[in-house]
């Protein structure tokens, strides 16, 4: 774990900055060659925005609970039984 606390020298910092600038410059050159004109969408729709439906929130909560319990491998009446992960 000592590598997590490795202090970066000034020389390494300058090298990192130089490499980052080089990468950004190359990316800028590539992206400047891309045609900036965005084509019109091929599909035109009368309705193009999603309309939120009104839901009964209590019903959704119950449905979510039922689905969670169906998918749980270990459960009892009111609880999902889970193992605590040891790291």
Secondary structure, 3 states (H helix, E strand, C coil): CHHHHCCCCHHHHHHHHHHHHHHHHHHHHHHHCCCCCCCCCCCCCCCCCCCCCCCCHHHHHHHHHHHHHHHCCCECCCCECCCCCCC
